[in-house]
Structure formats: structure tokens, C-alpha cells
Amino acid sequence: VGEEEELILMEMLRDDVLPYCGKNISNERLQPLISIVAQCSRIQSKRPLANAGINTLFYICQRVVKDDLSPNHRVGVLTMPVLIARCTDILLAYLQDDRASGLCPLPRHRHDEVVYVLTELKQAQLEPQLFETQGYSASDSALRTSCPAAFRSKGLVVRLFPTLIEFVGCKDEGLKKALLEILHIACA
């Protein structure tokens, strides 16, 4: 199977399989399909496929709309922790390698991967109800008061804030600038 066919399969999984199986199959059967997407996002030697995997995780979560009881909601709820974990892994791995590299720059594909994730974070508009299913209750007034962004569409940035803030110490000025843009949008 070539790269083009892999990308077509990812699109089919995103557009033709996951939206419709959320209603008809159990979580135990749905979770492996979501895991396939997450595993594709880890394939370093095939950057377009890895980007498609990350994009698909974001896309699945962005399909959820307010008061949605459709299969998209169920798939989004199952995908959200995978998306958070995958973003965290990518960002932390970059930071760790950036620190260990000293004055040497990291390979271009590592930089591009982080830029891709930061771009997706900047553009993501996620339904706040998704975050409530992840252990943040809408009735939790202390969290709502101290962190109102957690209940808006940029709640994913709030969940990743401890990792994102570490980019202040990274060597790449472009990544620092992208981080500031994300934080500015999330706090607006």
C-alpha cells in the first residue's frame, strides 16, 4: 500500500466509517478504530500520514455540536482523551529533545510536527460539552470561575496549558511566537 492509498484510507475512516459506527457498535469496538488514527499520527517516516492522523483526531472532536446526541458526540467523547494525550506526547517529546540538543537544531520534521499541532490548536473550535465529559462538570463553579476558558471552545488549550507554557524556554523563536498567538486567542 502506497502513501496515497494510506491517506485515502484515513479519509475513509474519518468521513465514512467513524461518523456512522458511533451509533451501531460498542465502545470496545469503536476504541480500536480511534487507536488506528492515533497510531497513524505517530508514523515519523510518513509525515503526510502522521499529519492526517492528527488532523483526523481534531476533526472528530470538532464535529461535536451543542446538545448533540448523535453518534458524532459519542465518537468525539471517546476521541478527546486520545487527542489530548497525542498533543501532549508530541509537545513534550519536542521539548525534551530541544533541551537535550544543546545548540544543535532539531530535524526539520520534528519542528514541522510541532508547528502542525500548534496550528491545529490555534484553529480548533471544540464544543465545551466535550470537556464536561472529561471530568470537568459545568456545575463546578470553582473551575468555571478560576478558568472560564475551560468551558469555551479553546478548552483544549487550557488542558494543555502546563505543557504549552514550557515552550517559553524553547530555542525556536517561531514556536514561541505561535504559542503567544494561541494563548492570546484562548484568553480572549
C-alpha positions in Angstrom: 0.0 0.0 0.0 1.4 3.4 -1.0 1.3 6.7 0.8 -1.6 7.9 -1.4 -3.7 4.8 -0.6 -2.9 5.2 3.1 -4.2 8.8 3.0 -7.3 7.7 1.2 -7.9 5.0 3.9 -7.5 7.7 6.6 -10.1 9.9 4.9 -12.5 7.0 4.5 -12.1 6.1 8.2 -12.7 9.8 9.1 -15.6 10.5 6.7 -17.3 7.2 6.0 -16.6 4.9 9.0 -16.3 6.7 12.3 -19.3 9.1 11.9 -21.7 6.1 11.3 -20.3 3.5 13.6 -20.7 5.6 16.8 -24.4 4.6 16.9 -24.1 1.0 16.0 -21.1 -0.5 17.8 -19.9 -0.7 21.3 -17.1 1.4 22.8 -14.9 -1.7 22.9 -15.1 -2.0 19.1 -15.0 1.7 18.4 -11.9 2.4 20.5 -9.6 0.3 18.2 -10.6 2.4 15.2 -9.8 5.6 17.1 -6.5 3.9 18.1 -5.6 3.3 14.5 -6.0 7.0 13.8 -3.7 7.8 16.8 -1.1 5.3 15.7 -1.0 6.8 12.2 -0.2 10.1 13.8 2.9 8.5 15.3 4.5 7.4 12.0 7.5 9.6 11.8 8.7 8.3 8.4 5.4 9.3 6.7 4.8 12.9 7.6 1.6 13.3 5.4 0.0 10.3 7.1 1.0 11.5 10.6 -0.4 14.9 9.9 -3.6 13.3 8.5 -3.9 11.3 11.8 -3.5 14.4 14.0 -5.9 16.3 11.7 -8.5 13.4 11.9 -8.3 13.4 15.8 -9.1 17.2 15.8 -11.7 16.8 13.1 -13.6 14.1 15.0 -13.7 16.2 18.1 -14.7 19.3 16.2 -17.7 17.5 14.7 -19.5 17.5 18.0 -22.0 20.3 18.3 -24.0 21.7 21.2 -26.6 19.4 22.7 -25.5 16.7 20.2 -26.8 13.2 21.0 -25.7 11.8 17.6 -23.0 9.2 17.0 -20.6 12.1 16.4 -20.9 13.0 20.1 -20.0 9.5 21.3 -17.1 9.2 18.9 -15.9 12.7 20.0 -16.1 11.8 23.7 -14.0 8.7 23.1 -11.5 10.6 20.9 -11.0 13.6 23.2 -8.6 11.9 25.7 -6.7 10.4 22.8 -6.3 13.8 21.2 -5.2 15.4 24.5 -2.7 12.6 25.0 -1.3 12.7 21.5 -0.8 16.5 21.6 0.9 16.2 25.0 3.2 13.5 23.7 4.2 15.5 20.6 4.8 18.7 22.5 6.7 17.1 25.4 8.9 15.0 23.1 9.9 18.1 21.2 10.7 20.0 24.4 12.8 17.1 25.8 14.7 16.8 22.6 15.1 20.6 22.3 16.7 20.7 25.7 18.9 17.7 25.0 20.1 19.1 21.7 22.1 22.0 23.1 22.9 24.4 20.4 22.1 21.9 17.6 18.8 22.4 15.8 16.3 19.6 15.8 15.5 17.9 12.5 13.0 19.8 10.3 10.3 17.1 10.5 10.3 17.5 14.3 9.8 21.2 14.1 7.1 20.8 11.4 5.2 18.3 13.6 5.0 20.8 16.5 4.1 23.6 14.1 1.3 21.4 12.8 -0.1 20.7 16.3 0.2 24.3 17.3 -1.7 25.4 14.1 -4.4 22.8 14.8 -4.7 24.1 18.4 -5.0 27.7 17.2 -7.8 26.8 14.8 -9.7 24.2 16.8 -13.2 25.1 17.8 -14.4 22.4 20.2 -17.8 22.2 21.8 -17.5 22.9 25.6 -19.7 19.9 26.4 -16.8 17.6 25.3 -14.8 18.9 28.2 -17.5 18.2 30.6 -17.4 14.6 29.7 -13.7 14.5 30.6 -14.2 15.1 34.3 -15.0 18.9 34.2 -18.6 19.5 35.3 -20.5 22.5 34.1 -21.7 22.8 37.7 -18.1 23.1 39.0 -18.3 26.8 39.8 -14.8 27.0 41.2 -13.3 25.8 38.0 -15.7 27.9 35.9 -14.7 31.0 37.9 -10.9 30.3 38.0 -10.7 29.0 34.5 -13.6 30.2 32.3 -11.8 29.2 29.1 -12.1 25.6 30.1 -15.8 25.9 29.2 -15.3 27.6 25.9 -14.1 26.3 22.5 -10.5 26.8 23.5 -10.7 24.4 26.4 -8.2 22.2 24.8 -5.5 24.9 25.2 -6.4 25.0 28.9 -6.0 21.3 29.2 -2.6 21.5 27.5 -1.5 24.7 29.3 1.1 23.1 31.6 2.8 21.7 28.5 2.4 24.7 26.3 3.8 27.1 28.9 7.1 25.1 28.8 7.6 26.4 25.2 8.6 29.7 26.7 12.0 28.1 27.3 12.5 26.5 23.8 15.1 27.9 21.5 12.9 28.4 18.5 11.5 32.0 18.4 8.9 31.0 15.8 7.4 28.4 18.2 7.4 31.0 21.0 5.5 33.4 18.7 3.0 30.7 17.8 2.5 29.9 21.5 1.8 33.5 22.3 -0.8 33.7 19.5 -2.5 30.6 20.8 -2.6 31.9 24.4 -3.9 35.3 23.2 -6.8 33.6 21.3 -7.6 31.3 24.2 -7.7 34.1 26.8 -9.7 36.5 24.6 
